[in-house]
Amino acid sequence: MAANILDGKAISAELKVKVAERVAALKARGVTPGLAVILVGNDPASEIYVRNKGKGCEETGMLSRTVRMDADTTQEALEAEIEKLNEDPDIHGILVQLPLPKHLNEQAALSRILPEKDVDGFHLMNVGRLAAGAEGVVPCTPKGALYMLQSAGIELAGKEAVVIGRSNIVGKPMAMLLLQQNCTVTVCHSKTKNLKEHTRQADILVSAVGKPHFVTADMVKPGAVVVDVGINRVDGKVIGDVDFEQVKEIAGWITPVPGGVGRMTIAMLLSNTADAAERTLNRE
Ligand code: NAD
């Protein structure tokens, strides 16, 4: 029987409606949530993401600001721009669009963002809070993936979860979130031996690798929940890591690409920005 589809388009649209309601409530109290994106250089994929972030702000009633900097900008200039936004009371969320040009130090730049304005959740303070199970800002893509599972009412406690990929932006925070949900979590990566032996144990299988058709049907336990985070461009088309046509015949639930986790990322970014604005108001 074909898997149930976890529809990122529908779930992200519902989440954006909830965010818009929160924005309206904040505006009624005199605060318009503001999101600033710093874009260094003109990477075409980054341009698209930044445009979509602006669109998301517009849809939900937030203030959106894009700070464009030349590709040869210096670390000092980038950090000075971050400082300005840190001090700007109209801006509640700051995001530095990654990747940065090679000559810039990403972690140093991200660490200049005030942790409470770090809506991407990449500041080491927020990384530590997530690892410690304390309240903080959680990276948007894994948080969005978890939201999809929860909104479908998928039981997580006690389940075997396998995450393929150990990046700081997806794999590791995804593993932390699943652990918080009381899954038994295995993290696989490029040096993992006998990958299939691990993945076939998974009740929840998350792929964040970045290789098309990487997860094949023989790697999936019948009835498993398969979350495809991968975004790969092949012959002008966007596809995920999972061989969708084959795997959907075996899985219990599956996220499509496009129309899956990718849709959740921006919706969650808007939600994190609304959180940041609410925190500011509550502090005052
Ligand atoms: P990354 O390149 O930083 O990490 C890839 C991970 O895959 C690494 O940890 C590596 O160990 C693992 N890996 C590579 N080859 C492997 C193998 N043969 N077996 C097992 N593991 C292997 O990438 P990332 O930033 O984590 O992104 C992963 C994918 O998710 C990419 O396709 C990216 O475009 C996509 N992505 C999507 C969203 C979204 O909004 N949906 C957001 C971020 C990233």
py3Dmol code that shows the C-alpha trace and the ligand (Angstrom):
import py3Dmol

protein = """\
ATOM      1  CA  MET A   1       0.000   0.000   0.000  1.00  0.00           C
ATOM      2  CA  ALA A   2       1.333   3.439  -0.866  1.00  0.00           C
ATOM      3  CA  ALA A   3       2.537   5.652   1.983  1.00  0.00           C
ATOM      4  CA  ASN A   4       0.622   8.571   3.425  1.00  0.00           C
ATOM      5  CA  ILE A   5       2.068  11.848   2.239  1.00  0.00           C
ATOM      6  CA  LEU A   6       3.284  14.413   4.746  1.00  0.00           C
ATOM      7  CA  ASP A   7       2.197  17.488   2.817  1.00  0.00           C
ATOM      8  CA  GLY A   8       4.637  20.326   3.518  1.00  0.00           C
ATOM      9  CA  LYS A   9       2.640  22.706   1.389  1.00  0.00           C
ATOM     10  CA  ALA A  10      -0.516  22.306   3.485  1.00  0.00           C
ATOM     11  CA  ILE A  11       1.228  22.080   6.864  1.00  0.00           C
ATOM     12  CA  SER A  12       3.416  25.148   6.212  1.00  0.00           C
ATOM     13  CA  ALA A  13       0.372  27.123   5.012  1.00  0.00           C
ATOM     14  CA  GLU A  14      -1.434  26.308   8.292  1.00  0.00           C
ATOM     15  CA  LEU A  15       1.636  27.291  10.292  1.00  0.00           C
ATOM     16  CA  LYS A  16       1.898  30.609   8.422  1.00  0.00           C
ATOM     17  CA  VAL A  17      -1.742  31.385   9.246  1.00  0.00           C
ATOM     18  CA  LYS A  18      -0.957  30.823  12.941  1.00  0.00           C
ATOM     19  CA  VAL A  19       2.120  33.059  12.663  1.00  0.00           C
ATOM     20  CA  ALA A  20       0.054  35.781  10.949  1.00  0.00           C
ATOM     21  CA  GLU A  21      -2.408  35.668  13.878  1.00  0.00           C
ATOM     22  CA  ARG A  22       0.456  36.087  16.337  1.00  0.00           C
ATOM     23  CA  VAL A  23       1.854  38.986  14.273  1.00  0.00           C
ATOM     24  CA  ALA A  24      -1.561  40.678  14.340  1.00  0.00           C
ATOM     25  CA  ALA A  25      -1.689  40.269  18.135  1.00  0.00           C
ATOM     26  CA  LEU A  26       1.824  41.721  18.460  1.00  0.00           C
ATOM     27  CA  LYS A  27       0.913  44.671  16.230  1.00  0.00           C
ATOM     28  CA  ALA A  28      -2.115  45.329  18.425  1.00  0.00           C
ATOM     29  CA  ARG A  29       0.366  45.681  21.298  1.00  0.00           C
ATOM     30  CA  GLY A  30       2.513  48.086  19.269  1.00  0.00           C
ATOM     31  CA  VAL A  31       5.213  45.719  18.010  1.00  0.00           C
ATOM     32  CA  THR A  32       5.736  44.694  14.372  1.00  0.00           C
ATOM     33  CA  PRO A  33       8.085  41.695  14.218  1.00  0.00           C
ATOM     34  CA  GLY A  34      11.060  42.481  11.979  1.00  0.00           C
ATOM     35  CA  LEU A  35      13.375  40.066  10.195  1.00  0.00           C
ATOM     36  CA  ALA A  36      16.669  41.202   8.679  1.00  0.00           C
ATOM     37  CA  VAL A  37      18.595  39.061   6.220  1.00  0.00           C
ATOM     38  CA  ILE A  38      22.218  39.820   5.386  1.00  0.00           C
ATOM     39  CA  LEU A  39      23.148  38.635   1.911  1.00  0.00           C
ATOM     40  CA  VAL A  40      26.819  38.752   0.963  1.00  0.00           C
ATOM     41  CA  GLY A  41      27.526  38.406  -2.768  1.00  0.00           C
ATOM     42  CA  ASN A  42      24.987  37.233  -5.322  1.00  0.00           C
ATOM     43  CA  ASP A  43      24.778  33.449  -5.207  1.00  0.00           C
ATOM     44  CA  PRO A  44      21.670  32.623  -7.325  1.00  0.00           C
ATOM     45  CA  ALA A  45      20.274  30.000  -4.898  1.00  0.00           C
ATOM     46  CA  SER A  46      20.707  32.421  -1.981  1.00  0.00           C
ATOM     47  CA  GLU A  47      18.923  35.150  -3.969  1.00  0.00           C
ATOM     48  CA  ILE A  48      15.902  32.824  -4.328  1.00  0.00           C
ATOM     49  CA  TYR A  49      15.870  31.957  -0.606  1.00  0.00           C
ATOM     50  CA  VAL A  50      16.136  35.619   0.359  1.00  0.00           C
ATOM     51  CA  ARG A  51      13.292  36.554  -1.985  1.00  0.00           C
ATOM     52  CA  ASN A  52      11.106  33.796  -0.490  1.00  0.00           C
ATOM     53  CA  LYS A  53      11.896  34.986   3.019  1.00  0.00           C
ATOM     54  CA  GLY A  54      10.761  38.494   2.027  1.00  0.00           C
ATOM     55  CA  LYS A  55       7.567  37.045   0.565  1.00  0.00           C
ATOM     56  CA  GLY A  56       6.934  35.085   3.780  1.00  0.00           C
ATOM     57  CA  CYS A  57       7.307  38.259   5.852  1.00  0.00           C
ATOM     58  CA  GLU A  58       4.838  40.055   3.595  1.00  0.00           C
ATOM     59  CA  GLU A  59       2.299  37.205   3.820  1.00  0.00           C
ATOM     60  CA  THR A  60       2.406  37.184   7.615  1.00  0.00           C
ATOM     61  CA  GLY A  61       2.552  40.966   8.115  1.00  0.00           C
ATOM     62  CA  MET A  62       6.152  41.207   9.308  1.00  0.00           C
ATOM     63  CA  LEU A  63       8.722  43.845   8.535  1.00  0.00           C
ATOM     64  CA  SER A  64      11.388  42.496   6.177  1.00  0.00           C
ATOM     65  CA  ARG A  65      14.773  44.044   5.582  1.00  0.00           C
ATOM     66  CA  THR A  66      17.527  42.800   3.283  1.00  0.00           C
ATOM     67  CA  VAL A  67      21.062  44.072   3.771  1.00  0.00           C
ATOM     68  CA  ARG A  68      23.121  43.442   0.637  1.00  0.00           C
ATOM     69  CA  MET A  69      26.888  43.404   0.855  1.00  0.00           C
ATOM     70  CA  ASP A  70      29.519  42.963  -1.867  1.00  0.00           C
ATOM     71  CA  ALA A  71      31.122  39.541  -2.347  1.00  0.00           C
ATOM     72  CA  ASP A  72      34.518  40.991  -1.344  1.00  0.00           C
ATOM     73  CA  THR A  73      33.229  42.559   1.871  1.00  0.00           C
ATOM     74  CA  THR A  74      35.488  42.204   4.917  1.00  0.00           C
ATOM     75  CA  GLN A  75      34.788  40.298   8.131  1.00  0.00           C
ATOM     76  CA  GLU A  76      34.898  43.610  10.024  1.00  0.00           C
ATOM     77  CA  ALA A  77      32.300  45.196   7.737  1.00  0.00           C
ATOM     78  CA  LEU A  78      30.026  42.149   8.022  1.00  0.00           C
ATOM     79  CA  GLU A  79      30.262  42.088  11.803  1.00  0.00           C
ATOM     80  CA  ALA A  80      29.672  45.858  11.984  1.00  0.00           C
ATOM     81  CA  GLU A  81      26.455  45.360  10.008  1.00  0.00           C
ATOM     82  CA  ILE A  82      25.387  42.603  12.425  1.00  0.00           C
ATOM     83  CA  GLU A  83      26.105  44.909  15.382  1.00  0.00           C
ATOM     84  CA  LYS A  84      23.895  47.608  13.866  1.00  0.00           C
ATOM     85  CA  LEU A  85      21.025  45.138  13.554  1.00  0.00           C
ATOM     86  CA  ASN A  86      21.637  43.863  17.099  1.00  0.00           C
ATOM     87  CA  GLU A  87      20.997  47.389  18.327  1.00  0.00           C
ATOM     88  CA  ASP A  88      18.039  48.113  16.068  1.00  0.00           C
ATOM     89  CA  PRO A  89      14.779  47.875  18.082  1.00  0.00           C
ATOM     90  CA  ASP A  90      12.728  47.314  14.891  1.00  0.00           C
ATOM     91  CA  ILE A  91      14.618  44.081  14.142  1.00  0.00           C
ATOM     92  CA  HIS A  92      13.799  40.981  16.199  1.00  0.00           C
ATOM     93  CA  GLY A  93      15.403  38.344  14.003  1.00  0.00           C
ATOM     94  CA  ILE A  94      18.753  38.451  12.180  1.00  0.00           C
ATOM     95  CA  LEU A  95      19.841  35.898   9.653  1.00  0.00           C
ATOM     96  CA  VAL A  96      23.108  35.728   7.755  1.00  0.00           C
ATOM     97  CA  GLN A  97      22.431  33.896   4.506  1.00  0.00           C
ATOM     98  CA  LEU A  98      24.805  30.948   4.144  1.00  0.00           C
ATOM     99  CA  PRO A  99      27.087  30.006   2.547  1.00  0.00           C
ATOM    100  CA  LEU A 100      29.286  33.071   2.932  1.00  0.00           C
ATOM    101  CA  PRO A 101      32.134  33.712   0.488  1.00  0.00           C
ATOM    102  CA  LYS A 102      35.157  31.551   1.396  1.00  0.00           C
ATOM    103  CA  HIS A 103      37.293  34.373   2.840  1.00  0.00           C
ATOM    104  CA  LEU A 104      34.731  35.079   5.589  1.00  0.00           C
ATOM    105  CA  ASN A 105      34.554  33.261   8.928  1.00  0.00           C
ATOM    106  CA  GLU A 106      31.002  31.934   9.217  1.00  0.00           C
ATOM    107  CA  GLN A 107      31.055  30.881  12.875  1.00  0.00           C
ATOM    108  CA  ALA A 108      32.651  34.168  13.968  1.00  0.00           C
ATOM    109  CA  ALA A 109      29.945  36.116  12.105  1.00  0.00           C
ATOM    110  CA  LEU A 110      27.094  33.986  13.489  1.00  0.00           C
ATOM    111  CA  SER A 111      28.461  34.427  17.007  1.00  0.00           C
ATOM    112  CA  ARG A 112      28.129  38.210  16.699  1.00  0.00           C
ATOM    113  CA  ILE A 113      24.342  37.919  16.426  1.00  0.00           C
ATOM    114  CA  LEU A 114      22.628  38.411  19.781  1.00  0.00           C
ATOM    115  CA  PRO A 115      21.445  34.904  20.789  1.00  0.00           C
ATOM    116  CA  GLU A 116      17.878  36.209  21.269  1.00  0.00           C
ATOM    117  CA  LYS A 117      17.849  37.598  17.705  1.00  0.00           C
ATOM    118  CA  ASP A 118      19.480  34.466  16.223  1.00  0.00           C
ATOM    119  CA  VAL A 119      16.355  33.148  14.476  1.00  0.00           C
ATOM    120  CA  ASP A 120      18.361  30.473  12.625  1.00  0.00           C
ATOM    121  CA  GLY A 121      19.495  28.950  15.932  1.00  0.00           C
ATOM    122  CA  PHE A 122      23.139  28.703  14.791  1.00  0.00           C
ATOM    123  CA  HIS A 123      24.719  30.782  17.598  1.00  0.00           C
ATOM    124  CA  LEU A 124      26.747  28.493  19.870  1.00  0.00           C
ATOM    125  CA  MET A 125      24.605  29.604  22.812  1.00  0.00           C
ATOM    126  CA  ASN A 126      21.505  28.239  21.075  1.00  0.00           C
ATOM    127  CA  VAL A 127      23.356  25.110  19.926  1.00  0.00           C
ATOM    128  CA  GLY A 128      24.286  24.485  23.567  1.00  0.00           C
ATOM    129  CA  ARG A 129      20.767  25.144  24.793  1.00  0.00           C
ATOM    130  CA  LEU A 130      19.378  22.584  22.361  1.00  0.00           C
ATOM    131  CA  ALA A 131      22.006  20.031  23.419  1.00  0.00           C
ATOM    132  CA  ALA A 132      21.178  20.674  27.083  1.00  0.00           C
ATOM    133  CA  GLY A 133      17.421  20.466  26.497  1.00  0.00           C
ATOM    134  CA  ALA A 134      17.040  24.091  27.651  1.00  0.00           C
ATOM    135  CA  GLU A 135      14.790  26.652  26.011  1.00  0.00           C
ATOM    136  CA  GLY A 136      16.437  28.413  23.065  1.00  0.00           C
ATOM    137  CA  VAL A 137      16.115  28.999  19.338  1.00  0.00           C
ATOM    138  CA  VAL A 138      16.016  25.775  17.319  1.00  0.00           C
ATOM    139  CA  PRO A 139      17.223  25.636  13.660  1.00  0.00           C
ATOM    140  CA  CYS A 140      14.313  26.015  11.250  1.00  0.00           C
ATOM    141  CA  THR A 141      14.695  22.967   8.990  1.00  0.00           C
ATOM    142  CA  PRO A 142      14.837  20.249  11.684  1.00  0.00           C
ATOM    143  CA  LYS A 143      12.231  22.094  13.750  1.00  0.00           C
ATOM    144  CA  GLY A 144       9.997  22.205  10.666  1.00  0.00           C
ATOM    145  CA  ALA A 145      10.540  18.497   9.989  1.00  0.00           C
ATOM    146  CA  LEU A 146       9.563  17.641  13.564  1.00  0.00           C
ATOM    147  CA  TYR A 147       6.502  19.894  13.302  1.00  0.00           C
ATOM    148  CA  MET A 148       5.359  17.889  10.268  1.00  0.00           C
ATOM    149  CA  LEU A 149       5.562  14.624  12.219  1.00  0.00           C
ATOM    150  CA  GLN A 150       3.720  16.110  15.175  1.00  0.00           C
ATOM    151  CA  SER A 151       1.006  17.710  13.087  1.00  0.00           C
ATOM    152  CA  ALA A 152       0.274  14.292  11.544  1.00  0.00           C
ATOM    153  CA  GLY A 153      -0.009  12.846  15.068  1.00  0.00           C
ATOM    154  CA  ILE A 154       2.886  10.428  14.538  1.00  0.00           C
ATOM    155  CA  GLU A 155       3.905   8.769  17.798  1.00  0.00           C
ATOM    156  CA  LEU A 156       7.616   9.324  18.511  1.00  0.00           C
ATOM    157  CA  ALA A 157       8.345   8.163  22.070  1.00  0.00           C
ATOM    158  CA  GLY A 158      10.221   4.877  22.165  1.00  0.00           C
ATOM    159  CA  LYS A 159      10.672   4.743  18.377  1.00  0.00           C
ATOM    160  CA  GLU A 160      13.952   3.918  16.644  1.00  0.00           C
ATOM    161  CA  ALA A 161      15.025   7.037  14.748  1.00  0.00           C
ATOM    162  CA  VAL A 162      17.911   7.095  12.293  1.00  0.00           C
ATOM    163  CA  VAL A 163      19.246  10.397  10.969  1.00  0.00           C
ATOM    164  CA  ILE A 164      21.573  10.236   7.970  1.00  0.00           C
ATOM    165  CA  GLY A 165      23.823  13.319   7.998  1.00  0.00           C
ATOM    166  CA  ARG A 166      25.559  15.119  10.855  1.00  0.00           C
ATOM    167  CA  SER A 167      25.705  18.743   9.742  1.00  0.00           C
ATOM    168  CA  ASN A 168      25.263  21.519  12.274  1.00  0.00           C
ATOM    169  CA  ILE A 169      22.264  22.915  10.424  1.00  0.00           C
ATOM    170  CA  VAL A 170      20.249  19.727   9.884  1.00  0.00           C
ATOM    171  CA  GLY A 171      21.603  16.339  11.025  1.00  0.00           C
ATOM    172  CA  LYS A 172      22.808  17.135  14.541  1.00  0.00           C
ATOM    173  CA  PRO A 173      19.886  19.364  15.622  1.00  0.00           C
ATOM    174  CA  MET A 174      17.433  16.856  14.092  1.00  0.00           C
ATOM    175  CA  ALA A 175      18.990  14.098  16.197  1.00  0.00           C
ATOM    176  CA  MET A 176      18.736  16.297  19.328  1.00  0.00           C
ATOM    177  CA  LEU A 177      15.075  17.070  18.679  1.00  0.00           C
ATOM    178  CA  LEU A 178      14.197  13.401  18.182  1.00  0.00           C
ATOM    179  CA  LEU A 179      16.077  12.538  21.366  1.00  0.00           C
ATOM    180  CA  GLN A 180      14.024  15.173  23.210  1.00  0.00           C
ATOM    181  CA  GLN A 181      10.936  13.410  21.886  1.00  0.00           C
ATOM    182  CA  ASN A 182      12.190  10.191  23.517  1.00  0.00           C
ATOM    183  CA  CYS A 183      13.215   8.409  20.332  1.00  0.00           C
ATOM    184  CA  THR A 184      16.217   6.094  20.410  1.00  0.00           C
ATOM    185  CA  VAL A 185      18.448   7.957  17.987  1.00  0.00           C
ATOM    186  CA  THR A 186      21.245   6.756  15.711  1.00  0.00           C
ATOM    187  CA  VAL A 187      23.206   9.284  13.644  1.00  0.00           C
ATOM    188  CA  CYS A 188      24.767   7.922  10.440  1.00  0.00           C
ATOM    189  CA  HIS A 189      27.302   9.778   8.287  1.00  0.00           C
ATOM    190  CA  SER A 190      29.818   9.403   5.500  1.00  0.00           C
ATOM    191  CA  LYS A 191      32.039   7.091   7.556  1.00  0.00           C
ATOM    192  CA  THR A 192      29.223   4.834   8.791  1.00  0.00           C
ATOM    193  CA  LYS A 193      29.732   1.188   7.910  1.00  0.00           C
ATOM    194  CA  ASN A 194      26.820  -0.965   6.738  1.00  0.00           C
ATOM    195  CA  LEU A 195      24.436   1.976   6.482  1.00  0.00           C
ATOM    196  CA  LYS A 196      21.560  -0.229   5.343  1.00  0.00           C
ATOM    197  CA  GLU A 197      21.720  -2.302   8.538  1.00  0.00           C
ATOM    198  CA  HIS A 198      21.058   0.874  10.511  1.00  0.00           C
ATOM    199  CA  THR A 199      18.403   2.372   8.271  1.00  0.00           C
ATOM    200  CA  ARG A 200      16.392  -0.845   8.111  1.00  0.00           C
ATOM    201  CA  GLN A 201      15.901  -0.644  11.891  1.00  0.00           C
ATOM    202  CA  ALA A 202      14.399   2.831  11.647  1.00  0.00           C
ATOM    203  CA  ASP A 203      10.782   3.564  12.512  1.00  0.00           C
ATOM    204  CA  ILE A 204      11.637   7.192  11.699  1.00  0.00           C
ATOM    205  CA  LEU A 205      14.240   7.692   8.947  1.00  0.00           C
ATOM    206  CA  VAL A 206      15.522  11.195   8.201  1.00  0.00           C
ATOM    207  CA  SER A 207      17.838  11.766   5.254  1.00  0.00           C
ATOM    208  CA  ALA A 208      19.926  14.965   5.135  1.00  0.00           C
ATOM    209  CA  VAL A 209      22.739  13.984   2.801  1.00  0.00           C
ATOM    210  CA  GLY A 210      22.370  15.923  -0.442  1.00  0.00           C
ATOM    211  CA  LYS A 211      22.608  13.006  -2.908  1.00  0.00           C
ATOM    212  CA  PRO A 212      19.761  12.157  -5.286  1.00  0.00           C
ATOM    213  CA  HIS A 213      18.250   8.652  -5.004  1.00  0.00           C
ATOM    214  CA  PHE A 214      20.496   7.945  -2.023  1.00  0.00           C
ATOM    215  CA  VAL A 215      17.793   6.240   0.053  1.00  0.00           C
ATOM    216  CA  THR A 216      16.460   3.250  -1.845  1.00  0.00           C
ATOM    217  CA  ALA A 217      13.546   0.956  -1.008  1.00  0.00           C
ATOM    218  CA  ASP A 218      15.793  -1.834   0.301  1.00  0.00           C
ATOM    219  CA  MET A 219      17.078   0.560   3.005  1.00  0.00           C
ATOM    220  CA  VAL A 220      13.626   1.213   4.447  1.00  0.00           C
ATOM    221  CA  LYS A 221      11.688  -0.793   7.034  1.00  0.00           C
ATOM    222  CA  PRO A 222       8.115  -1.460   5.922  1.00  0.00           C
ATOM    223  CA  GLY A 223       5.762   1.105   7.458  1.00  0.00           C
ATOM    224  CA  ALA A 224       8.568   3.519   8.421  1.00  0.00           C
ATOM    225  CA  VAL A 225       8.168   7.299   8.455  1.00  0.00           C
ATOM    226  CA  VAL A 226      10.601   8.691   5.861  1.00  0.00           C
ATOM    227  CA  VAL A 227      11.588  12.362   6.048  1.00  0.00           C
ATOM    228  CA  ASP A 228      13.534  13.633   3.058  1.00  0.00           C
ATOM    229  CA  VAL A 229      15.460  16.827   3.811  1.00  0.00           C
ATOM    230  CA  GLY A 230      17.659  16.640   0.714  1.00  0.00           C
ATOM    231  CA  ILE A 231      17.424  19.251  -2.024  1.00  0.00           C
ATOM    232  CA  ASN A 232      19.221  18.234  -5.204  1.00  0.00           C
ATOM    233  CA  ARG A 233      19.006  19.814  -8.633  1.00  0.00           C
ATOM    234  CA  VAL A 234      19.030  17.228 -11.413  1.00  0.00           C
ATOM    235  CA  ASP A 235      18.357  18.211 -15.056  1.00  0.00           C
ATOM    236  CA  GLY A 236      16.734  21.441 -13.906  1.00  0.00           C
ATOM    237  CA  LYS A 237      14.411  19.609 -11.502  1.00  0.00           C
ATOM    238  CA  VAL A 238      14.513  19.622  -7.702  1.00  0.00           C
ATOM    239  CA  ILE A 239      14.533  16.166  -6.134  1.00  0.00           C
ATOM    240  CA  GLY A 240      15.291  14.860  -2.665  1.00  0.00           C
ATOM    241  CA  ASP A 241      17.645  12.180  -1.318  1.00  0.00           C
ATOM    242  CA  VAL A 242      14.943   9.517  -1.332  1.00  0.00           C
ATOM    243  CA  ASP A 243      13.947   7.417  -4.309  1.00  0.00           C
ATOM    244  CA  PHE A 244      10.370   8.588  -3.812  1.00  0.00           C
ATOM    245  CA  GLU A 245       8.574   6.372  -6.343  1.00  0.00           C
ATOM    246  CA  GLN A 246      10.023   3.134  -4.911  1.00  0.00           C
ATOM    247  CA  VAL A 247      10.131   4.089  -1.242  1.00  0.00           C
ATOM    248  CA  LYS A 248       6.527   5.320  -1.116  1.00  0.00           C
ATOM    249  CA  GLU A 249       5.412   1.735  -1.803  1.00  0.00           C
ATOM    250  CA  ILE A 250       7.061   0.562   1.419  1.00  0.00           C
ATOM    251  CA  ALA A 251       6.974   3.491   3.845  1.00  0.00           C
ATOM    252  CA  GLY A 252       4.021   4.310   6.105  1.00  0.00           C
ATOM    253  CA  TRP A 253       4.553   8.062   5.743  1.00  0.00           C
ATOM    254  CA  ILE A 254       6.793  10.034   3.422  1.00  0.00           C
ATOM    255  CA  THR A 255       7.653  13.683   2.698  1.00  0.00           C
ATOM    256  CA  PRO A 256       7.814  14.599  -1.002  1.00  0.00           C
ATOM    257  CA  VAL A 257      10.419  16.882  -2.600  1.00  0.00           C
ATOM    258  CA  PRO A 258       9.423  19.489  -3.600  1.00  0.00           C
ATOM    259  CA  GLY A 259       6.455  20.197  -1.325  1.00  0.00           C
ATOM    260  CA  GLY A 260       7.895  18.648   1.824  1.00  0.00           C
ATOM    261  CA  VAL A 261      10.404  19.781   4.436  1.00  0.00           C
ATOM    262  CA  GLY A 262      11.656  22.673   2.271  1.00  0.00           C
ATOM    263  CA  ARG A 263       8.268  24.366   2.622  1.00  0.00           C
ATOM    264  CA  MET A 264       8.534  24.166   6.396  1.00  0.00           C
ATOM    265  CA  THR A 265      11.876  25.944   6.707  1.00  0.00           C
ATOM    266  CA  ILE A 266      10.677  29.461   5.889  1.00  0.00           C
ATOM    267  CA  ALA A 267       7.418  29.007   7.813  1.00  0.00           C
ATOM    268  CA  MET A 268       9.494  28.025  10.862  1.00  0.00           C
ATOM    269  CA  LEU A 269      11.819  31.000  10.344  1.00  0.00           C
ATOM    270  CA  LEU A 270       8.780  33.292  10.500  1.00  0.00           C
ATOM    271  CA  SER A 271       7.583  31.459  13.603  1.00  0.00           C
ATOM    272  CA  ASN A 272      11.018  31.871  15.252  1.00  0.00           C
ATOM    273  CA  THR A 273      10.893  35.607  14.424  1.00  0.00           C
ATOM    274  CA  ALA A 274       7.435  35.926  16.006  1.00  0.00           C
ATOM    275  CA  ASP A 275       8.833  34.095  19.084  1.00  0.00           C
ATOM    276  CA  ALA A 276      11.704  36.606  19.255  1.00  0.00           C
ATOM    277  CA  ALA A 277       9.319  39.578  19.052  1.00  0.00           C
ATOM    278  CA  GLU A 278       7.100  38.055  21.771  1.00  0.00           C
ATOM    279  CA  ARG A 279      10.129  37.545  24.003  1.00  0.00           C
ATOM    280  CA  THR A 280      11.133  41.213  23.560  1.00  0.00           C
ATOM    281  CA  LEU A 281       7.665  42.384  24.495  1.00  0.00           C
ATOM    282  CA  ASN A 282       7.491  40.090  27.519  1.00  0.00           C
ATOM    283  CA  ARG A 283      10.905  41.334  28.712  1.00  0.00           C
ATOM    284  CA  GLU A 284       9.685  44.920  28.509  1.00  0.00           C
TER     285      GLU A 284
END
"""
ligand_1 = """\
44
NAD
P 26.110 18.734 4.474
O 26.816 18.530 3.175
O 26.629 19.698 5.461
O 25.976 17.329 5.197
C 25.734 16.144 4.515
C 25.882 14.993 5.470
O 25.686 13.794 4.737
C 27.258 14.913 6.119
O 27.106 14.946 7.526
C 27.830 13.580 5.661
O 28.509 12.863 6.688
C 26.586 12.823 5.211
N 26.923 11.891 4.116
C 27.541 12.174 2.957
N 27.713 11.037 2.238
C 27.199 10.041 2.972
C 27.104 8.637 2.796
N 27.565 8.048 1.689
N 26.518 7.906 3.763
C 26.037 8.488 4.894
N 26.105 9.815 5.112
C 26.684 10.574 4.172
O 24.620 19.074 4.070
P 23.419 19.752 4.893
O 23.635 21.194 4.942
O 23.155 18.994 6.143
O 22.237 19.476 3.867
C 21.846 18.162 3.529
C 20.808 18.230 2.444
O 19.680 18.905 2.955
C 21.244 19.019 1.204
O 20.644 18.430 0.080
C 20.657 20.384 1.441
O 20.408 21.081 0.225
C 19.380 20.014 2.133
N 18.846 21.082 2.982
C 17.523 21.308 2.866
C 16.933 22.278 3.634
C 15.463 22.494 3.512
O 14.982 23.572 3.772
N 14.712 21.464 3.153
C 17.686 23.038 4.525
C 19.040 22.749 4.651
C 19.607 21.757 3.874
"""
view = py3Dmol.view(width=600, height=400)
view.addModel(protein, "pdb")
view.setStyle({"model": 0}, {"cartoon": {"style": "trace"}})
view.addModel(ligand_1, "xyz")
view.setStyle({"model": 1}, {"stick": {}})
view.zoomTo()
view.show()
